[in-house]
Amino acid sequence: MPQPRADVHNYLVAVDGSEAAYAALATACDLAKRSKASISVLYVIEVPRSVALDASLEPAVERAETILARAEQIADERGVVVKADLIQARQAGHAVVDEAIDRGVDAIVLGVEYHRPLGQFTLGRLPLYVLEHAPTQVWLIRYPASEPAR
């Protein structure tokens, strides 16, 4: 286990319900517990442009609440209290960066799945946007491949 960075006092972990996101949260919790850092967990509902940004999207909200409850459970199992939030935005990447700035976090933690479309590893829109635009540290935790690389 890597040593926690002394300059990281608060983390923002974006979750989407994937095992990679939960693994990233678990890693952040383990580090935060050792350094007494705080963790904010964020779920972003991406709202299509054809729908009002503040529209009631009940099925998406229910899914988000389930995901955030699981995130809180993972943190609780590690003895860490997290602040979990749900927001609606046009693009998740923009929302994560904006929230990181507003909250003054020291590090954004993202779990990434191992995708190899057409045989080449790729990152999704959210990690690419956050890596390019975040004014703070960005930690990517790649979830192991389910199949051996060829």
ABEGO torsion letter per residue (X at the ends): XBBBBAABABBBBBBAGBAAAAAAAAAAAAAAAAAGBBBBBBBBBBBBAABBAABBBAAAAAAAAAAAAAAAAAAAAAGBBBBBBBBBBABAAAAAAAAAAAAGBABBBBBBBBBBBGGBBBBBAAAAAAAAABABBBBBBBBBBABBBX
